[in-house]
Amino acid sequence: MFRYTFFVHNFPTAVKPGLSHKRAEASASQTTVRRAARPDAGQILELVTEYAGQGLMLPRTFDQIAARIDSYVVATDDAGRVIACAALEEYSPSLAEVSSVAVATTHQGKGLGTQVVLGVERLARARDIDELFALSLTDKFFLSLSYKATTISRYPEKLARYDTLSKSGVEIVPKRCFQKELGKSWSAPQLVEQSAAPKSKKRKIG
Protein backbone atom coordinates (compact mmCIF):
# COMPACT_ATOMS: atom_id res chain seq x y z
CA MET A 1 0.00 0.00 0.00
CA PHE A 2 1.34 3.42 -1.01
CA ARG A 3 0.69 6.68 0.79
CA TYR A 4 1.55 9.98 -0.90
CA THR A 5 2.39 13.27 0.75
CA PHE A 6 2.02 15.22 -2.47
CA PHE A 7 -0.71 15.09 -5.08
CA VAL A 8 -0.51 12.32 -7.67
CA HIS A 9 -0.30 13.21 -11.37
CA ASN A 10 0.28 11.47 -14.72
CA PHE A 11 0.21 7.88 -13.49
CA PRO A 12 0.97 5.36 -16.26
CA THR A 13 -1.90 3.13 -17.29
CA ALA A 14 -0.26 0.18 -15.53
CA VAL A 15 -0.87 1.80 -12.15
CA LYS A 16 -4.32 1.50 -10.68
CA PRO A 17 -6.09 4.90 -10.75
CA GLY A 18 -7.72 4.22 -7.40
CA LEU A 19 -4.46 4.87 -5.56
CA SER A 20 -4.17 8.36 -4.11
CA HIS A 21 -2.46 10.25 -1.35
CA LYS A 22 -5.79 10.33 0.52
CA ARG A 23 -6.22 6.58 0.66
CA ALA A 24 -4.19 4.14 2.68
CA GLU A 25 -5.61 1.01 4.21
CA ALA A 26 -4.25 -0.25 7.48
CA SER A 27 -1.74 -2.99 6.78
CA ALA A 28 1.38 -4.55 8.21
CA SER A 29 3.51 -2.71 5.68
CA GLN A 30 2.83 0.75 4.29
CA THR A 31 5.03 2.68 1.88
CA THR A 32 5.11 6.47 1.85
CA VAL A 33 6.26 8.36 -1.26
CA ARG A 34 7.35 11.91 -0.45
CA ARG A 35 9.84 14.71 -0.94
CA ALA A 36 13.12 13.98 0.78
CA ALA A 37 14.23 15.86 3.90
CA ARG A 38 17.76 16.45 5.18
CA PRO A 39 17.62 13.57 7.72
CA ASP A 40 17.16 11.22 4.73
CA ALA A 41 20.56 12.11 3.21
CA GLY A 42 22.49 9.34 4.98
CA GLN A 43 20.08 6.60 3.94
CA ILE A 44 19.94 7.91 0.36
CA LEU A 45 23.75 7.76 0.35
CA GLU A 46 23.61 4.10 1.42
CA LEU A 47 21.32 3.22 -1.49
CA VAL A 48 23.32 5.15 -4.06
CA THR A 49 26.67 3.82 -2.83
CA GLU A 50 25.50 0.22 -3.17
CA TYR A 51 24.74 0.72 -6.86
CA ALA A 52 27.73 2.97 -7.50
CA GLY A 53 29.97 0.22 -6.15
CA GLN A 54 28.63 -2.06 -8.90
CA GLY A 55 29.29 0.56 -11.57
CA LEU A 56 25.55 0.99 -12.15
CA MET A 57 25.33 4.57 -10.91
CA LEU A 58 27.60 7.57 -10.53
CA PRO A 59 28.93 7.96 -6.98
CA ARG A 60 27.65 10.71 -4.70
CA THR A 61 28.96 12.09 -1.43
CA PHE A 62 26.88 12.90 1.63
CA ASP A 63 27.50 16.62 1.11
CA GLN A 64 26.38 16.44 -2.53
CA ILE A 65 23.14 14.71 -1.59
CA ALA A 66 22.47 16.99 1.39
CA ALA A 67 23.03 20.10 -0.73
CA ARG A 68 20.41 18.93 -3.25
CA ILE A 69 18.01 17.21 -0.87
CA ASP A 70 15.07 19.31 -2.14
CA SER A 71 15.47 17.61 -5.53
CA TYR A 72 15.11 14.05 -4.19
CA VAL A 73 11.96 11.97 -3.88
CA VAL A 74 12.02 8.95 -1.58
CA ALA A 75 9.86 5.98 -0.68
CA THR A 76 9.95 4.93 2.96
CA ASP A 77 8.66 1.85 4.75
CA ASP A 78 6.34 1.89 7.75
CA ALA A 79 9.36 2.35 10.02
CA GLY A 80 10.36 5.48 8.12
CA ARG A 81 13.44 3.96 6.48
CA VAL A 82 14.30 5.04 2.92
CA ILE A 83 13.87 2.06 0.58
CA ALA A 84 13.89 3.86 -2.79
CA CYS A 85 14.98 7.21 -4.18
CA ALA A 86 15.30 9.27 -7.34
CA ALA A 87 16.55 12.78 -8.01
CA LEU A 88 15.90 15.68 -10.37
CA GLU A 89 19.21 16.90 -11.84
CA GLU A 90 18.59 20.30 -13.45
CA TYR A 91 20.73 21.47 -16.37
CA SER A 92 18.74 24.51 -17.49
CA PRO A 93 15.36 26.11 -16.74
CA SER A 94 13.77 23.73 -19.26
CA LEU A 95 15.91 20.57 -19.09
CA ALA A 96 16.62 18.08 -16.31
CA GLU A 97 17.72 14.50 -15.80
CA VAL A 98 16.01 11.80 -13.77
CA SER A 99 19.01 10.49 -11.84
CA SER A 100 19.98 8.35 -8.85
CA VAL A 101 17.06 5.94 -9.27
CA ALA A 102 17.70 3.25 -6.66
CA VAL A 103 15.60 0.65 -4.87
CA ALA A 104 16.79 -1.42 -1.91
CA THR A 105 17.46 -4.99 -3.04
CA THR A 106 15.04 -6.32 -0.41
CA HIS A 107 12.18 -4.24 -1.88
CA GLN A 108 12.63 -4.69 -5.61
CA GLY A 109 9.74 -5.81 -7.78
CA LYS A 110 7.15 -3.77 -5.86
CA GLY A 111 6.88 -0.78 -8.20
CA LEU A 112 8.92 1.54 -5.98
CA GLY A 113 11.20 2.64 -8.82
CA THR A 114 8.15 3.70 -10.81
CA GLN A 115 6.71 5.65 -7.89
CA VAL A 116 9.83 7.69 -7.14
CA VAL A 117 10.35 8.49 -10.83
CA LEU A 118 6.74 9.69 -11.07
CA GLY A 119 7.45 11.80 -8.01
CA VAL A 120 10.45 13.36 -9.78
CA GLU A 121 8.27 14.07 -12.81
CA ARG A 122 5.76 15.88 -10.61
CA LEU A 123 8.58 17.88 -9.09
CA ALA A 124 9.84 18.77 -12.59
CA ARG A 125 6.39 19.97 -13.61
CA ALA A 126 6.17 22.13 -10.51
CA ARG A 127 9.45 23.76 -11.57
CA ASP A 128 8.21 24.35 -15.14
CA ILE A 129 10.74 21.97 -16.67
CA ASP A 130 9.72 20.94 -20.19
CA GLU A 131 11.99 17.99 -20.93
CA LEU A 132 13.45 15.12 -18.95
CA PHE A 133 16.05 12.56 -19.93
CA ALA A 134 17.36 9.48 -18.17
CA LEU A 135 20.14 6.95 -18.61
CA SER A 136 19.69 3.24 -18.03
CA LEU A 137 21.36 -0.08 -18.77
CA THR A 138 18.03 -1.57 -19.88
CA ASP A 139 15.16 -0.42 -22.10
CA LYS A 140 12.10 -1.73 -20.32
CA PHE A 141 11.83 0.52 -17.27
CA PHE A 142 11.77 3.99 -18.84
CA LEU A 143 9.92 2.83 -21.96
CA SER A 144 7.15 1.59 -19.65
CA LEU A 145 6.88 5.16 -18.29
CA SER A 146 6.36 6.66 -21.78
CA TYR A 147 9.96 7.75 -22.34
CA LYS A 148 11.36 7.45 -25.85
CA ALA A 149 14.76 6.09 -26.80
CA THR A 150 17.19 8.78 -27.94
CA THR A 151 20.92 9.43 -28.03
CA ILE A 152 23.04 11.03 -25.34
CA SER A 153 24.60 13.28 -27.98
CA ARG A 154 21.33 15.23 -27.73
CA TYR A 155 22.54 16.43 -24.32
CA PRO A 156 25.98 18.06 -24.53
CA GLU A 157 25.55 19.20 -20.91
CA LYS A 158 25.60 15.59 -19.77
CA LEU A 159 28.53 14.72 -22.03
CA ALA A 160 30.50 17.62 -20.58
CA ARG A 161 29.81 16.34 -17.06
CA TYR A 162 30.88 12.85 -18.06
CA ASP A 163 34.10 14.24 -19.50
CA THR A 164 34.87 16.06 -16.25
CA LEU A 165 34.20 12.95 -14.17
CA SER A 166 36.24 10.76 -16.50
CA LYS A 167 39.24 13.08 -16.21
CA SER A 168 38.96 12.87 -12.42
CA GLY A 169 39.21 9.08 -12.56
CA VAL A 170 35.54 8.07 -12.40
CA GLU A 171 34.72 5.16 -14.71
CA ILE A 172 31.76 5.96 -16.96
CA VAL A 173 29.64 2.96 -17.90
CA PRO A 174 27.85 3.44 -21.27
CA LYS A 175 24.06 3.50 -20.86
CA ARG A 176 21.04 3.89 -23.10
CA CYS A 177 19.39 7.31 -23.16
CA PHE A 178 15.66 8.04 -22.89
CA GLN A 179 13.72 11.26 -23.23
CA LYS A 180 10.28 12.57 -22.27
CA GLU A 181 8.50 15.82 -23.08
CA LEU A 182 6.35 16.88 -20.15
CA GLY A 183 4.19 19.30 -22.11
CA LYS A 184 2.15 22.20 -20.82
CA SER A 185 -1.39 20.77 -20.50
CA TRP A 186 -1.49 20.15 -16.80
CA SER A 187 -2.46 21.75 -13.50
CA ALA A 188 0.43 22.53 -11.19
CA PRO A 189 0.65 19.98 -8.39
CA GLN A 190 0.89 21.16 -4.82
CA LEU A 191 3.94 19.67 -3.17
CA VAL A 192 3.85 19.16 0.55
CA GLU A 193 7.12 19.88 2.29
CA GLN A 194 8.27 17.08 4.55
CA SER A 195 8.63 18.18 8.15
CA ALA A 196 10.67 16.36 10.74
CA ALA A 197 8.90 13.16 11.71
CA PRO A 198 7.71 13.02 15.34
CA LYS A 199 9.26 10.40 17.59
CA SER A 200 5.87 8.91 18.42
CA LYS A 201 4.40 6.21 16.20
CA LYS A 202 2.85 7.58 13.02
CA ARG A 203 -0.93 7.43 12.84
CA LYS A 204 -2.15 5.64 9.75
CA ILE A 205 -4.77 7.43 7.72
CA GLY A 206 -7.87 5.36 7.01
CYANA upper distance limits for C-alpha pairs under 8 A (distance plus 0.5 A):
  1 MET  CA     24 ALA  CA      6.97
  1 MET  CA     25 GLU  CA      7.59
  1 MET  CA     27 SER  CA      8.11
  1 MET  CA     29 SER  CA      7.71
  1 MET  CA     30 GLN  CA      5.69
  1 MET  CA     31 THR  CA      6.50
  2 PHE  CA     19 LEU  CA      8.02
  2 PHE  CA     21 HIS  CA      8.32
  2 PHE  CA     24 ALA  CA      7.18
  2 PHE  CA     30 GLN  CA      6.61
  2 PHE  CA     31 THR  CA      5.24
  2 PHE  CA     32 THR  CA      6.13
  2 PHE  CA     33 VAL  CA      7.48
  3 ARG  CA     20 SER  CA      7.60
  3 ARG  CA     21 HIS  CA      5.72
  3 ARG  CA     22 LYS  CA      7.94
  3 ARG  CA     23 ARG  CA      7.42
  3 ARG  CA     24 ALA  CA      6.31
  3 ARG  CA     30 GLN  CA      7.71
  3 ARG  CA     31 THR  CA      6.50
  3 ARG  CA     32 THR  CA      5.05
  3 ARG  CA     33 VAL  CA      6.67
  4 TYR  CA      8 VAL  CA      7.95
  4 TYR  CA     20 SER  CA      7.25
  4 TYR  CA     21 HIS  CA      4.54
  4 TYR  CA     22 LYS  CA      7.98
  4 TYR  CA     32 THR  CA      6.21
  4 TYR  CA     33 VAL  CA      5.50
  4 TYR  CA     34 ARG  CA      6.64
  5 THR  CA     21 HIS  CA      6.58
  5 THR  CA     32 THR  CA      7.90
  5 THR  CA     33 VAL  CA      7.07
  5 THR  CA     34 ARG  CA      5.79
  5 THR  CA     35 ARG  CA      8.27
  5 THR  CA    191 LEU  CA      8.16
  5 THR  CA    192 VAL  CA      6.58
  5 THR  CA    194 GLN  CA      8.47
  6 PHE  CA     21 HIS  CA      7.28
  6 PHE  CA     34 ARG  CA      7.09
  6 PHE  CA     35 ARG  CA      8.48
  6 PHE  CA    189 PRO  CA      8.22
  6 PHE  CA    190 GLN  CA      6.99
  6 PHE  CA    191 LEU  CA      5.39
  6 PHE  CA    192 VAL  CA      5.79
  7 PHE  CA     20 SER  CA      8.14
  7 PHE  CA     21 HIS  CA      6.86
  7 PHE  CA    189 PRO  CA      6.55
  7 PHE  CA    190 GLN  CA      6.78
  7 PHE  CA    191 LEU  CA      7.29
  8 VAL  CA     20 SER  CA      6.96
  8 VAL  CA     21 HIS  CA      7.43
  8 VAL  CA    119 GLY  CA      8.48
  8 VAL  CA    122 ARG  CA      8.28
  8 VAL  CA    189 PRO  CA      8.27
  9 HIS  CA    118 LEU  CA      8.38
  9 HIS  CA    122 ARG  CA      7.16
  9 HIS  CA    189 PRO  CA      7.96
 10 ASN  CA    118 LEU  CA      8.13
 11 PHE  CA     15 VAL  CA      6.81
 11 PHE  CA     17 PRO  CA      7.98
 11 PHE  CA    118 LEU  CA      7.70
 12 PRO  CA    144 SER  CA      8.49
 12 PRO  CA    145 LEU  CA      6.75
 12 PRO  CA    146 SER  CA      8.32
 13 THR  CA     17 PRO  CA      8.46
 19 LEU  CA     23 ARG  CA      7.18
 20 SER  CA     24 ALA  CA      8.50
 22 LYS  CA    205 ILE  CA      8.34
 23 ARG  CA    205 ILE  CA      7.76
 23 ARG  CA    206 GLY  CA      7.18
 24 ALA  CA     30 GLN  CA      8.45
 24 ALA  CA    204 LYS  CA      8.01
 24 ALA  CA    205 ILE  CA      6.55
 24 ALA  CA    206 GLY  CA      6.32
 25 GLU  CA    205 ILE  CA      7.86
 25 GLU  CA    206 GLY  CA      6.15
 26 ALA  CA     30 GLN  CA      8.33
 26 ALA  CA    204 LYS  CA      7.15
 26 ALA  CA    205 ILE  CA      8.20
 26 ALA  CA    206 GLY  CA      7.20
 29 SER  CA     77 ASP  CA      7.44
 29 SER  CA     78 ASP  CA      6.29
 30 GLN  CA     77 ASP  CA      6.45
 30 GLN  CA     78 ASP  CA      5.57
 31 THR  CA     75 ALA  CA      6.89
 31 THR  CA     76 THR  CA      6.02
 31 THR  CA     77 ASP  CA      5.20
 31 THR  CA     78 ASP  CA      6.57
 32 THR  CA     75 ALA  CA      5.90
 32 THR  CA     76 THR  CA      5.70
 32 THR  CA     77 ASP  CA      7.01
 32 THR  CA     78 ASP  CA      8.07
 33 VAL  CA     73 VAL  CA      7.73
 33 VAL  CA     74 VAL  CA      6.29
 33 VAL  CA     75 ALA  CA      4.85
 33 VAL  CA     76 THR  CA      7.07
 33 VAL  CA    115 GLN  CA      7.67
 33 VAL  CA    116 VAL  CA      7.41
 33 VAL  CA    119 GLY  CA      8.17
 34 ARG  CA     73 VAL  CA      6.24
 34 ARG  CA     74 VAL  CA      6.14
 34 ARG  CA     75 ALA  CA      6.95
 34 ARG  CA    119 GLY  CA      8.06
 34 ARG  CA    194 GLN  CA      7.75
 35 ARG  CA     70 ASP  CA      7.57
 35 ARG  CA     71 SER  CA      8.32
 35 ARG  CA     72 TYR  CA      6.73
 35 ARG  CA     73 VAL  CA      5.04
 35 ARG  CA     74 VAL  CA      6.69
 35 ARG  CA    192 VAL  CA      8.11
 35 ARG  CA    193 GLU  CA      7.18
 35 ARG  CA    194 GLN  CA      6.69
 36 ALA  CA     40 ASP  CA      6.80
 36 ALA  CA     69 ILE  CA      6.59
 36 ALA  CA     70 ASP  CA      6.88
 36 ALA  CA     71 SER  CA      8.14
 36 ALA  CA     72 TYR  CA      5.85
 36 ALA  CA     73 VAL  CA      5.70
 36 ALA  CA     74 VAL  CA      6.16
 36 ALA  CA    194 GLN  CA      7.38
 37 ALA  CA     41 ALA  CA      7.89
 37 ALA  CA     69 ILE  CA      6.74
 37 ALA  CA     70 ASP  CA      7.51
 37 ALA  CA    194 GLN  CA      6.62
 37 ALA  CA    195 SER  CA      7.90
 37 ALA  CA    196 ALA  CA      8.23
 38 ARG  CA     66 ALA  CA      6.57
 38 ARG  CA     69 ILE  CA      6.61
 40 ASP  CA     44 ILE  CA      6.65
 40 ASP  CA     82 VAL  CA      7.55
 41 ALA  CA     45 LEU  CA      6.61
 41 ALA  CA     62 PHE  CA      7.07
 41 ALA  CA     65 ILE  CA      6.54
 41 ALA  CA     66 ALA  CA      6.06
 41 ALA  CA     69 ILE  CA      7.52
 42 GLY  CA     46 GLU  CA      6.93
 42 GLY  CA     62 PHE  CA      7.06
 43 GLN  CA     47 LEU  CA      7.01
 43 GLN  CA     81 ARG  CA      8.09
 43 GLN  CA     82 VAL  CA      6.57
 44 ILE  CA     48 VAL  CA      6.72
 44 ILE  CA     65 ILE  CA      8.26
 44 ILE  CA     82 VAL  CA      7.33
 44 ILE  CA     84 ALA  CA      8.43
 44 ILE  CA     85 CYS  CA      7.26
 45 LEU  CA     49 THR  CA      6.34
 45 LEU  CA     60 ARG  CA      7.53
 45 LEU  CA     61 THR  CA      7.51
 45 LEU  CA     62 PHE  CA      6.66
 45 LEU  CA     65 ILE  CA      7.75
 46 GLU  CA     50 GLU  CA      6.80
 47 LEU  CA     51 TYR  CA      7.35
 47 LEU  CA     83 ILE  CA      8.32
 47 LEU  CA     84 ALA  CA      8.07
 47 LEU  CA     85 CYS  CA      8.45
 47 LEU  CA    102 ALA  CA      6.81
 47 LEU  CA    103 VAL  CA      7.63
 47 LEU  CA    104 ALA  CA      7.00
 48 VAL  CA     52 ALA  CA      6.50
 48 VAL  CA     57 MET  CA      7.66
 48 VAL  CA     59 PRO  CA      7.42
 48 VAL  CA     60 ARG  CA      7.57
 48 VAL  CA    100 SER  CA      7.16
 48 VAL  CA    102 ALA  CA      6.97
 49 THR  CA     53 GLY  CA      6.41
 49 THR  CA     59 PRO  CA      6.79
 49 THR  CA     60 ARG  CA      7.70
 50 GLU  CA     54 GLN  CA      7.42
 51 TYR  CA     55 GLY  CA      7.05
 51 TYR  CA     56 LEU  CA      5.86
 51 TYR  CA     57 MET  CA      6.12
 51 TYR  CA    102 ALA  CA      7.98
 52 ALA  CA     56 LEU  CA      6.00
 52 ALA  CA     57 MET  CA      4.97
 52 ALA  CA     58 LEU  CA      6.01
 52 ALA  CA     59 PRO  CA      5.65
 53 GLY  CA     57 MET  CA      8.44
 53 GLY  CA     59 PRO  CA      8.35
 55 GLY  CA    171 GLU  CA      8.28
 55 GLY  CA    173 VAL  CA      7.28
 56 LEU  CA    137 LEU  CA      8.41
 56 LEU  CA    173 VAL  CA      7.83
 57 MET  CA    100 SER  CA      7.36
 58 LEU  CA    100 SER  CA      8.34
 58 LEU  CA    172 ILE  CA      8.33
 60 ARG  CA     64 GLN  CA      6.76
 60 ARG  CA     65 ILE  CA      7.29
 61 THR  CA     65 ILE  CA      6.89
 62 PHE  CA     66 ALA  CA      6.53
 63 ASP  CA     67 ALA  CA      6.45
 64 GLN  CA     68 ARG  CA      7.01
 65 ILE  CA     69 ILE  CA      6.25
 68 ARG  CA     72 TYR  CA      7.76
 71 SER  CA     87 ALA  CA      6.03
 71 SER  CA     88 LEU  CA      5.73
 71 SER  CA     89 GLU  CA      7.87
 71 SER  CA    120 VAL  CA      8.33
 71 SER  CA    123 LEU  CA      8.26
 72 TYR  CA     85 CYS  CA      7.35
 72 TYR  CA     86 ALA  CA      6.23
 72 TYR  CA     87 ALA  CA      4.78
 72 TYR  CA     88 LEU  CA      6.94
 72 TYR  CA    120 VAL  CA      7.81
 73 VAL  CA     85 CYS  CA      6.15
 73 VAL  CA     86 ALA  CA      6.02
 73 VAL  CA     87 ALA  CA      6.73
 73 VAL  CA    116 VAL  CA      6.29
 73 VAL  CA    117 VAL  CA      8.44
 73 VAL  CA    119 GLY  CA      6.62
 73 VAL  CA    120 VAL  CA      6.74
 74 VAL  CA     82 VAL  CA      6.89
 74 VAL  CA     83 ILE  CA      7.95
 74 VAL  CA     84 ALA  CA      6.06
 74 VAL  CA     85 CYS  CA      4.81
 74 VAL  CA     86 ALA  CA      7.14
 74 VAL  CA    116 VAL  CA      6.60
 75 ALA  CA     82 VAL  CA      6.29
 75 ALA  CA     83 ILE  CA      6.24
 75 ALA  CA     84 ALA  CA      5.52
 75 ALA  CA     85 CYS  CA      6.82
 75 ALA  CA    112 LEU  CA      7.47
 75 ALA  CA    115 GLN  CA      8.37
 75 ALA  CA    116 VAL  CA      7.17
 76 THR  CA     80 GLY  CA      5.71
 76 THR  CA     81 ARG  CA      5.55
 76 THR  CA     82 VAL  CA      4.85
 76 THR  CA     83 ILE  CA      5.90
 76 THR  CA     84 ALA  CA      7.55
 77 ASP  CA     81 ARG  CA      6.00
 77 ASP  CA     82 VAL  CA      7.23
 77 ASP  CA     83 ILE  CA      7.17
 83 ILE  CA    103 VAL  CA      6.39
 83 ILE  CA    104 ALA  CA      5.69
 83 ILE  CA    107 HIS  CA      7.47
 84 ALA  CA    101 VAL  CA      8.00
 84 ALA  CA    102 ALA  CA      5.96
 84 ALA  CA    103 VAL  CA      4.69
 84 ALA  CA    104 ALA  CA      6.59
 84 ALA  CA    112 LEU  CA      6.85
 84 ALA  CA    113 GLY  CA      7.21
 84 ALA  CA    116 VAL  CA      7.57
 85 CYS  CA    100 SER  CA      7.43
 85 CYS  CA    101 VAL  CA      6.14
 85 CYS  CA    102 ALA  CA      5.91
 85 CYS  CA    103 VAL  CA      7.12
 85 CYS  CA    113 GLY  CA      8.03
 85 CYS  CA    116 VAL  CA      6.45
 86 ALA  CA     98 VAL  CA      7.44
 86 ALA  CA     99 SER  CA      6.45
 86 ALA  CA    100 SER  CA      5.50
 86 ALA  CA    101 VAL  CA      4.73
 86 ALA  CA    102 ALA  CA      7.02
 86 ALA  CA    113 GLY  CA      8.43
 86 ALA  CA    116 VAL  CA      6.19
 86 ALA  CA    117 VAL  CA      6.61
 86 ALA  CA    120 VAL  CA      7.29
 87 ALA  CA     98 VAL  CA      6.36
 87 ALA  CA     99 SER  CA      5.59
 87 ALA  CA    100 SER  CA      6.17
 87 ALA  CA    101 VAL  CA      7.47
 87 ALA  CA    120 VAL  CA      6.87
 88 LEU  CA     96 ALA  CA      6.94
 88 LEU  CA     97 GLU  CA      6.35
 88 LEU  CA     98 VAL  CA      5.66
 88 LEU  CA     99 SER  CA      6.72
 88 LEU  CA    120 VAL  CA      6.46
 88 LEU  CA    123 LEU  CA      8.26
 88 LEU  CA    124 ALA  CA      7.66
 89 GLU  CA     96 ALA  CA      5.80
 89 GLU  CA     97 GLU  CA      5.37
 89 GLU  CA     98 VAL  CA      6.82
 89 GLU  CA     99 SER  CA      6.91
 90 GLU  CA     95 LEU  CA      6.75
 90 GLU  CA     96 ALA  CA      4.62
 90 GLU  CA     97 GLU  CA      6.82
 91 TYR  CA     95 LEU  CA      6.11
 91 TYR  CA     96 ALA  CA      5.83
 91 TYR  CA     97 GLU  CA      8.11
 91 TYR  CA    157 GLU  CA      7.49
 92 SER  CA     96 ALA  CA      7.37
 93 PRO  CA    128 ASP  CA      8.04
 93 PRO  CA    129 ILE  CA      6.71
 94 SER  CA    128 ASP  CA      7.45
 94 SER  CA    129 ILE  CA      4.86
 94 SER  CA    130 ASP  CA      5.51
 94 SER  CA    131 GLU  CA      6.74
 95 LEU  CA    129 ILE  CA      6.37
 95 LEU  CA    130 ASP  CA      6.79
 95 LEU  CA    131 GLU  CA      5.54
 95 LEU  CA    132 LEU  CA      6.49
 96 ALA  CA    124 ALA  CA      8.27
 96 ALA  CA    129 ILE  CA      7.55
 96 ALA  CA    131 GLU  CA      7.04
 96 ALA  CA    132 LEU  CA      5.58
 96 ALA  CA    133 PHE  CA      7.13
 97 GLU  CA    132 LEU  CA      5.84
 97 GLU  CA    133 PHE  CA      5.36
 97 GLU  CA    134 ALA  CA      6.06
 98 VAL  CA    117 VAL  CA      7.68
 98 VAL  CA    120 VAL  CA      7.52
 98 VAL  CA    132 LEU  CA      7.16
 98 VAL  CA    133 PHE  CA      6.71
 98 VAL  CA    134 ALA  CA      5.65
 99 SER  CA    134 ALA  CA      7.12
 99 SER  CA    135 LEU  CA      8.23
101 VAL  CA    113 GLY  CA      7.25
101 VAL  CA    116 VAL  CA      8.24
101 VAL  CA    117 VAL  CA      7.85
102 ALA  CA    113 GLY  CA      7.38
103 VAL  CA    107 HIS  CA      7.17
103 VAL  CA    108 GLN  CA      6.65
103 VAL  CA    112 LEU  CA      7.33
103 VAL  CA    113 GLY  CA      6.74
104 ALA  CA    108 GLN  CA      6.96
107 HIS  CA    112 LEU  CA      8.30
108 GLN  CA    112 LEU  CA      7.76
111 GLY  CA    115 GLN  CA      6.94
112 LEU  CA    116 VAL  CA      6.82
113 GLY  CA    117 VAL  CA      6.74
114 THR  CA    118 LEU  CA      6.65
114 THR  CA    145 LEU  CA      8.23
115 GLN  CA    119 GLY  CA      6.70
116 VAL  CA    120 VAL  CA      6.78
117 VAL  CA    121 GLU  CA      6.77
118 LEU  CA    122 ARG  CA      6.79
119 GLY  CA    123 LEU  CA      6.77
120 VAL  CA    124 ALA  CA      6.63
121 GLU  CA    125 ARG  CA      6.75
122 ARG  CA    126 ALA  CA      6.76
122 ARG  CA    189 PRO  CA      7.41
123 LEU  CA    127 ARG  CA      6.94
123 LEU  CA    191 LEU  CA      8.23
124 ALA  CA    128 ASP  CA      6.85
124 ALA  CA    129 ILE  CA      5.76
124 ALA  CA    130 ASP  CA      8.41
125 ARG  CA    129 ILE  CA      6.19
125 ARG  CA    130 ASP  CA      7.94
125 ARG  CA    182 LEU  CA      7.73
125 ARG  CA    188 ALA  CA      7.42
125 ARG  CA    189 PRO  CA      8.26
126 ALA  CA    188 ALA  CA      6.29
126 ALA  CA    189 PRO  CA      6.79
126 ALA  CA    190 GLN  CA      8.31
129 ILE  CA    182 LEU  CA      8.06
130 ASP  CA    181 GLU  CA      6.50
130 ASP  CA    182 LEU  CA      5.77
130 ASP  CA    183 GLY  CA      6.58
130 ASP  CA    184 LYS  CA      8.21
131 GLU  CA    179 GLN  CA      7.81
131 GLU  CA    180 LYS  CA      6.34
131 GLU  CA    181 GLU  CA      5.14
131 GLU  CA    182 LEU  CA      6.30
132 LEU  CA    179 GLN  CA      6.27
132 LEU  CA    180 LYS  CA      5.75
132 LEU  CA    181 GLU  CA      6.99
132 LEU  CA    182 LEU  CA      7.91
133 PHE  CA    177 CYS  CA      7.51
133 PHE  CA    178 PHE  CA      5.92
133 PHE  CA    179 GLN  CA      4.75
133 PHE  CA    180 LYS  CA      6.73
134 ALA  CA    142 PHE  CA      8.36
134 ALA  CA    177 CYS  CA      6.31
134 ALA  CA    178 PHE  CA      5.72
134 ALA  CA    179 GLN  CA      6.99
135 LEU  CA    175 LYS  CA      6.18
135 LEU  CA    176 ARG  CA      6.00
135 LEU  CA    177 CYS  CA      5.12
135 LEU  CA    178 PHE  CA      6.79
136 SER  CA    142 PHE  CA      8.49
136 SER  CA    175 LYS  CA      5.72
136 SER  CA    176 ARG  CA      5.79
136 SER  CA    177 CYS  CA      7.05
136 SER  CA    178 PHE  CA      8.43
137 LEU  CA    174 PRO  CA      8.29
137 LEU  CA    175 LYS  CA      5.45
137 LEU  CA    176 ARG  CA      6.39
138 THR  CA    175 LYS  CA      8.43
138 THR  CA    176 ARG  CA      7.51
139 ASP  CA    143 LEU  CA      6.67
139 ASP  CA    176 ARG  CA      7.86
140 LYS  CA    144 SER  CA      6.50
141 PHE  CA    145 LEU  CA      7.36
142 PHE  CA    146 SER  CA      7.22
142 PHE  CA    147 TYR  CA      5.95
142 PHE  CA    148 LYS  CA      8.33
142 PHE  CA    178 PHE  CA      7.42
143 LEU  CA    147 TYR  CA      5.44
143 LEU  CA    148 LYS  CA      6.71
143 LEU  CA    149 ALA  CA      8.08
143 LEU  CA    178 PHE  CA      8.30
146 SER  CA    180 LYS  CA      7.61
147 TYR  CA    178 PHE  CA      6.24
147 TYR  CA    179 GLN  CA      5.72
147 TYR  CA    180 LYS  CA      5.33
148 LYS  CA    178 PHE  CA      5.75
148 LYS  CA    179 GLN  CA      5.69
148 LYS  CA    180 LYS  CA      6.84
149 ALA  CA    176 ARG  CA      8.11
149 ALA  CA    177 CYS  CA      6.51
149 ALA  CA    178 PHE  CA      4.97
149 ALA  CA    179 GLN  CA      6.87
150 THR  CA    154 ARG  CA      8.17
150 THR  CA    176 ARG  CA      8.38
150 THR  CA    177 CYS  CA      5.97
150 THR  CA    178 PHE  CA      5.83
150 THR  CA    179 GLN  CA      6.86
151 THR  CA    176 ARG  CA      7.91
151 THR  CA    177 CYS  CA      6.04
151 THR  CA    178 PHE  CA      7.99
152 ILE  CA    156 PRO  CA      8.16
152 ILE  CA    158 LYS  CA      8.14
152 ILE  CA    159 LEU  CA      7.89
152 ILE  CA    176 ARG  CA      8.25
152 ILE  CA    177 CYS  CA      6.16
153 SER  CA    159 LEU  CA      7.77
155 TYR  CA    159 LEU  CA      7.14
156 PRO  CA    160 ALA  CA      6.52
157 GLU  CA    161 ARG  CA      6.91
158 LYS  CA    162 TYR  CA      6.69
159 LEU  CA    163 ASP  CA      6.64
160 ALA  CA    164 THR  CA      6.85
161 ARG  CA    165 LEU  CA      6.76
162 TYR  CA    166 SER  CA      6.47
162 TYR  CA    172 ILE  CA      7.54
163 ASP  CA    167 LYS  CA      6.71
164 THR  CA    168 SER  CA      6.95
165 LEU  CA    169 GLY  CA      7.03
165 LEU  CA    170 VAL  CA      5.86
165 LEU  CA    171 GLU  CA      8.33
165 LEU  CA    172 ILE  CA      8.41
166 SER  CA    170 VAL  CA      5.45
166 SER  CA    171 GLU  CA      6.57
166 SER  CA    172 ILE  CA      7.08
198 PRO  CA    202 LYS  CA      8.16
